[in-house]
Structures are given as C-alpha cells and as structure tokens.
Amino acid sequence: MSAPTTPDGHHIVVNGRKWRATDPAIPDELRDELQRSLMAARRAIAQSHRDDDPEAEREARARVQIAKVALGERGDPWWEQSDQERELRWTDGLQKLGTTGDRD
C-alpha cells in the first residue's frame, strides 16, 4: 500500500508529515536499484552503530544521501528540473553507488 500524496504529487504524507516523493519519471527497474542501494546503506548505518565504527557510519550516510538525491527525495526538487536534468540526476547517482542501471 502506498502512502497518500499531496494533490500536486510532489510529496507523500506519512503520519501527518509531508516527505518529498520519489521522482515518478525514474524507470521502475532503476528506481528499484536505487531503493535497494538506499536500504543497504541504511542497514550499513545500523551495523556501524553495532560495531562502533564512525568511519563506516560516515560512508554509509554518504551513500544514503547519494541514493536520496538520485531518487529525487533530496536536492533540487524534481518537478523544477528538465527531463534531461532528472535523468542525469538518477544516472549519476547510480554510477556513484556503483550500480550500473543497465537494462537488458
């Protein structure tokens, strides 16, 4: 079940709080790759806390930021970007995360 969105589709609403929605222009396969990378980075943050490893935490938080920007959930609002800027944003994020984003 997906969260309700604002009328303009720019945000989702969770427990009464607005969060920026994922860019709907991202192809499903690439969005899935970015979301998998995001969740892996979040798990790495939790592991860094268990390991008391501040450097690993910094690296994992940097990967979360890259994934969130690539998804359009942080950084310049996706609805203010051109189609070309939007595609560049998610392909750049995939590259930085070491995910190819290749589609067969």
Backbone as a chain_set.jsonl record, in Angstrom:
{"seq": "MSAPTTPDGHHIVVNGRKWRATDPAIPDELRDELQRSLMAARRAIAQSHRDDDPEAEREARARVQIAKVALGERGDPWWEQSDQERELRWTDGLQKLGTTGDRD", "coords": {"N": [[0.845, -1.172, 0.0], [0.64, 2.166, -0.89], [1.69, 5.376, 0.331], [-0.491, 8.179, 0.948], [-0.619, 10.991, -1.298], [0.211, 14.49, -1.772], [-1.987, 16.844, -3.405], [-0.601, 17.828, -5.69], [1.216, 15.843, -6.156], [3.836, 15.972, -5.399], [4.717, 15.361, -2.863], [4.622, 12.799, -0.313], [2.425, 11.745, 2.304], [2.93, 10.923, 5.567], [1.878, 9.807, 8.589], [0.796, 12.353, 9.017], [2.843, 14.017, 8.266], [4.679, 15.68, 5.724], [6.674, 14.344, 3.139], [9.172, 14.459, 0.645], [8.269, 13.134, -2.463], [9.346, 10.276, -4.369], [10.856, 10.703, -7.543], [8.645, 10.378, -10.141], [9.362, 9.888, -12.767], [11.51, 8.205, -12.938], [12.59, 5.206, -14.324], [11.051, 2.07, -13.537], [12.771, -0.191, -13.01], [15.228, 1.021, -12.489], [14.579, 2.693, -10.375], [13.997, 0.744, -8.482], [16.574, -0.371, -8.157], [17.919, 1.834, -7.052], [16.466, 2.15, -4.679], [17.056, -0.278, -3.432], [19.792, 0.118, -3.011], [19.652, 2.291, -1.277], [18.378, 1.13, 0.97], [20.307, -0.786, 1.651], [22.397, 0.886, 2.401], [21.257, 2.09, 4.628], [21.055, -0.136, 6.293], [23.771, -0.54, 6.623], [24.435, 1.679, 8.14], [23.176, 1.041, 10.566], [24.671, -1.264, 11.2], [27.189, -0.106, 11.512], [26.79, 1.295, 13.855], [26.417, -0.796, 15.661], [28.958, -1.855, 15.514], [30.434, 0.183, 16.478], [31.741, 2.055, 14.753], [32.712, 4.858, 13.525], [33.711, 5.818, 11.035], [32.739, 4.018, 9.126], [30.076, 4.592, 9.489], [29.937, 7.274, 8.55], [30.568, 6.853, 5.83], [28.4, 5.215, 5.059], [26.244, 6.938, 5.539], [26.809, 8.864, 3.635], [26.303, 7.379, 1.324], [23.551, 6.989, 1.646], [22.7, 9.626, 1.284], [23.451, 10.062, -1.423], [21.787, 8.189, -2.712], [19.227, 9.143, -1.964], [19.207, 11.681, -3.157], [19.455, 10.898, -5.846], [17.029, 9.585, -6.175], [15.389, 11.71, -6.112], [14.409, 12.655, -3.769], [15.794, 14.339, -2.191], [17.802, 17.331, -2.5], [17.72, 19.381, -5.478], [14.359, 20.133, -6.276], [12.572, 17.661, -8.064], [10.455, 18.314, -9.725], [11.068, 20.775, -10.644], [13.076, 20.467, -12.398], [14.448, 19.882, -15.671], [13.613, 17.295, -18.071], [15.996, 16.173, -18.961], [17.814, 16.96, -16.936], [16.729, 15.574, -14.812], [17.066, 12.873, -15.585], [19.858, 12.795, -15.715], [20.416, 13.192, -13.008], [19.508, 10.787, -11.754], [21.015, 8.842, -13.146], [23.622, 9.623, -12.583], [23.62, 9.228, -9.819], [23.267, 6.419, -9.695], [25.68, 5.641, -10.866], [27.561, 6.676, -9.007], [26.914, 5.116, -6.845], [27.796, 2.741, -7.683], [26.161, 1.128, -9.135], [24.988, -0.223, -12.056], [22.69, 0.291, -13.603], [22.002, -0.698, -16.005], [19.811, -1.803, -18.515], [18.399, -4.696, -19.756]], "CA": [[0.0, 0.0, 0.0], [1.477, 3.351, -0.926], [1.24, 6.488, 1.16], [-1.22, 9.219, 0.208], [0.21, 12.089, -1.793], [-0.401, 15.806, -1.858], [-2.674, 16.962, -4.704], [0.328, 18.048, -6.803], [2.037, 14.639, -6.312], [5.237, 16.247, -5.064], [5.032, 14.837, -1.531], [3.774, 11.786, 0.305], [2.061, 12.141, 3.661], [3.063, 9.807, 6.484], [1.563, 10.266, 9.949], [0.548, 13.786, 9.001], [4.044, 14.76, 7.881], [4.987, 15.612, 4.295], [8.011, 13.943, 2.712], [9.253, 14.566, -0.806], [8.014, 11.885, -3.184], [10.305, 9.817, -5.366], [10.597, 11.196, -8.896], [7.901, 9.357, -10.87], [9.924, 9.665, -14.104], [12.569, 7.193, -12.889], [12.089, 3.891, -14.749], [10.835, 1.171, -12.402], [13.944, -1.025, -12.696], [16.27, 1.874, -11.912], [14.087, 3.101, -9.057], [14.19, -0.404, -7.602], [18.013, -0.449, -7.851], [18.242, 2.93, -6.132], [15.86, 1.846, -3.384], [17.859, -1.352, -2.817], [21.031, 0.752, -2.532], [19.288, 3.099, -0.11], [18.138, 0.259, 2.118], [21.596, -1.377, 2.033], [23.146, 1.926, 3.116], [20.63, 2.235, 5.952], [21.496, -1.29, 7.095], [25.186, -0.315, 6.947], [24.463, 2.627, 9.266], [22.859, 0.28, 11.776], [25.822, -2.115, 11.501], [28.28, 0.744, 12.01], [26.49, 1.598, 15.264], [26.715, -2.014, 16.434], [30.41, -2.037, 15.502], [31.045, 1.418, 16.985], [32.667, 2.407, 13.677], [32.279, 6.148, 12.99], [34.073, 5.981, 9.622], [31.752, 3.254, 8.359], [28.82, 5.339, 9.557], [30.052, 8.408, 7.622], [30.489, 6.333, 4.467], [27.035, 4.744, 4.819], [25.378, 8.124, 5.454], [27.075, 9.48, 2.328], [25.572, 6.575, 0.333], [22.13, 7.324, 1.801], [22.499, 10.935, 0.639], [23.528, 9.875, -2.877], [20.58, 7.492, -3.151], [18.061, 10.016, -1.788], [19.272, 12.703, -4.211], [19.169, 10.228, -7.123], [15.599, 9.297, -6.191], [14.658, 12.976, -6.162], [13.854, 12.921, -2.451], [16.61, 15.426, -1.633], [18.427, 18.127, -3.551], [16.799, 20.218, -6.251], [13.074, 19.461, -6.497], [12.494, 17.046, -9.389], [9.429, 18.968, -10.546], [11.647, 22.008, -11.177], [14.157, 20.077, -13.291], [14.086, 19.422, -17.014], [13.711, 15.839, -18.22], [17.422, 15.839, -19.073], [18.413, 17.099, -15.604], [16.225, 14.488, -13.972], [17.748, 11.636, -15.964], [21.252, 12.928, -15.293], [20.448, 13.042, -11.549], [19.454, 9.396, -11.318], [22.123, 8.06, -13.706], [24.8, 9.995, -11.802], [23.511, 8.53, -8.541], [23.553, 5.0, -9.918], [27.121, 5.497, -11.103], [28.26, 6.911, -7.739], [26.638, 3.997, -5.959], [28.381, 1.525, -8.256], [25.085, 0.355, -9.738], [25.093, 0.092, -13.474], [21.464, 0.811, -14.162], [21.81, -1.257, -17.344], [18.557, -2.503, -18.744], [18.516, -5.676, -20.855]], "C": [[0.893, 1.238, 0.0], [0.835, 4.467, -0.109], [0.449, 7.483, 0.322], [-0.272, 10.34, -0.208], [-0.546, 13.401, -1.699], [-1.045, 15.924, -3.24], [-1.733, 17.158, -5.895], [1.247, 16.847, -7.039], [3.487, 14.821, -5.927], [5.665, 15.645, -3.726], [4.114, 13.682, -1.19], [3.49, 12.27, 1.722], [2.081, 10.891, 4.532], [2.871, 10.346, 7.899], [1.431, 11.777, 10.021], [1.731, 14.643, 8.59], [4.319, 14.579, 6.395], [6.46, 15.249, 4.088], [8.047, 14.037, 1.198], [9.102, 13.195, -1.45], [9.177, 11.555, -4.117], [9.883, 10.333, -6.734], [9.873, 10.116, -9.699], [8.444, 9.072, -12.27], [11.02, 8.601, -14.11], [11.974, 5.855, -13.327], [12.057, 2.913, -13.564], [12.077, 0.376, -12.012], [15.04, -0.203, -12.019], [15.857, 2.363, -10.535], [14.296, 1.962, -8.055], [15.658, -0.552, -7.204], [18.407, 0.625, -6.837], [17.667, 2.664, -4.749], [16.593, 0.714, -2.674], [19.164, -0.78, -2.256], [20.768, 1.582, -1.285], [19.11, 2.215, 1.119], [19.431, -0.423, 2.585], [22.425, -0.368, 2.823], [22.566, 2.139, 4.51], [21.004, 1.067, 6.86], [22.956, -1.118, 7.514], [25.329, 0.697, 8.084], [24.203, 1.88, 10.57], [24.031, -0.617, 12.183], [26.974, -1.289, 12.054], [28.053, 1.124, 13.466], [26.805, 0.395, 16.136], [28.214, -2.226, 16.557], [31.156, -0.859, 16.11], [32.133, 1.9, 16.018], [32.224, 3.72, 13.021], [32.605, 6.353, 11.507], [33.088, 5.23, 8.729], [30.404, 3.968, 8.368], [28.84, 6.518, 8.585], [29.902, 7.946, 6.169], [29.066, 5.888, 4.124], [26.075, 5.928, 4.7], [25.587, 8.852, 4.125], [26.34, 8.712, 1.226], [24.062, 6.81, 0.426], [21.846, 8.637, 1.083], [22.501, 10.801, -0.884], [22.244, 9.229, -3.388], [19.351, 8.395, -3.058], [18.048, 11.118, -2.844], [18.906, 12.074, -5.551], [17.68, 9.93, -7.266], [14.755, 10.564, -6.29], [14.067, 13.374, -4.828], [14.634, 13.981, -1.684], [17.218, 16.185, -2.8], [17.395, 18.988, -4.259], [15.491, 19.467, -6.468], [12.952, 18.929, -7.925], [11.482, 17.738, -10.285], [9.899, 20.313, -11.096], [12.777, 21.73, -12.162], [13.612, 19.687, -14.66], [14.189, 17.895, -17.04], [15.171, 15.399, -18.268], [18.113, 15.929, -17.71], [17.977, 15.96, -14.686], [16.938, 13.176, -14.3], [19.213, 11.667, -15.546], [21.382, 12.7, -13.784], [20.439, 11.568, -11.159], [20.566, 8.557, -11.922], [23.428, 8.367, -12.976], [24.786, 9.272, -10.455], [23.81, 7.051, -8.666], [25.04, 4.762, -10.1], [27.895, 5.668, -9.792], [28.072, 5.754, -6.769], [27.219, 2.68, -6.477], [27.34, 0.585, -8.821], [25.037, 0.745, -11.192], [23.856, 0.739, -14.028], [21.214, 0.315, -15.577], [20.487, -1.989, -17.409], [18.75, -3.424, -19.926], [17.334, -5.596, -21.762]], "O": [[1.809, 1.337, 0.816], [-0.376, 4.498, 0.108], [0.69, 7.617, -0.878], [0.739, 10.597, 0.446], [-1.77, 13.427, -1.564], [-0.684, 15.179, -4.152], [-2.036, 16.701, -6.997], [1.987, 16.83, -8.023], [4.291, 13.908, -6.111], [6.856, 15.445, -3.491], [2.994, 13.582, -1.69], [4.221, 13.097, 2.267], [1.357, 9.928, 4.279], [3.607, 11.225, 8.348], [1.898, 12.405, 10.971], [1.63, 15.869, 8.568], [4.21, 13.474, 5.864], [7.353, 15.767, 4.758], [7.058, 13.728, 0.534], [9.73, 12.223, -1.03], [9.891, 12.441, -4.586], [8.693, 10.392, -7.045], [10.431, 9.041, -9.917], [8.021, 8.103, -12.901], [11.421, 8.141, -15.179], [10.969, 5.412, -12.77], [12.936, 2.939, -12.702], [12.406, 0.274, -10.831], [15.698, -0.675, -11.091], [16.684, 2.441, -9.626], [14.719, 2.191, -6.922], [15.958, -0.828, -6.042], [19.138, 0.355, -5.884], [18.328, 2.931, -3.746], [16.739, 0.739, -1.452], [19.588, -1.148, -1.161], [21.567, 1.578, -0.349], [19.637, 2.522, 2.188], [19.627, -0.616, 3.785], [23.079, -0.727, 3.801], [23.311, 2.345, 5.468], [21.242, 1.254, 8.053], [23.339, -1.501, 8.619], [26.243, 0.585, 8.9], [24.918, 2.063, 11.555], [24.351, -0.722, 13.367], [27.665, -1.73, 12.972], [29.009, 1.263, 14.23], [27.384, 0.532, 17.214], [28.694, -2.717, 17.578], [32.379, -0.9, 16.242], [33.28, 2.121, 16.407], [31.446, 3.701, 12.067], [31.839, 7.005, 10.797], [32.656, 5.748, 7.699], [29.678, 3.951, 7.374], [27.864, 6.741, 7.87], [29.196, 8.573, 5.38], [28.58, 6.153, 3.024], [25.186, 5.918, 3.848], [24.638, 9.394, 3.558], [25.811, 9.322, 0.297], [23.372, 6.828, -0.593], [20.86, 8.748, 0.355], [21.641, 11.369, -1.557], [21.679, 9.675, -4.387], [18.525, 8.412, -3.97], [16.988, 11.454, -3.372], [18.131, 12.651, -6.313], [17.133, 10.016, -8.365], [13.548, 10.497, -6.524], [13.299, 14.333, -4.754], [14.181, 14.462, -0.646], [17.157, 15.738, -3.945], [16.334, 19.287, -3.711], [15.51, 18.285, -6.811], [13.2, 19.659, -8.885], [11.649, 17.742, -11.505], [9.213, 20.923, -11.916], [13.37, 22.664, -12.701], [12.477, 19.228, -14.791], [14.776, 17.285, -16.145], [15.539, 14.377, -17.687], [18.915, 15.06, -17.368], [18.765, 15.452, -13.887], [17.363, 12.454, -13.399], [19.745, 10.663, -15.073], [22.347, 12.085, -13.332], [21.249, 11.134, -10.341], [21.034, 7.625, -11.266], [24.249, 7.473, -12.771], [25.814, 8.765, -10.005], [24.526, 6.487, -7.839], [25.598, 3.806, -9.561], [28.793, 4.878, -9.502], [28.958, 5.448, -5.971], [27.147, 1.647, -5.811], [27.59, -0.61, -8.974], [25.044, 1.931, -11.52], [23.952, 1.653, -14.847], [20.337, 0.824, -16.276], [20.097, -2.697, -16.48], [19.211, -2.994, -20.983], [17.254, -6.34, -22.74]]}, "num_chains": 1, "name": "protein.A"}
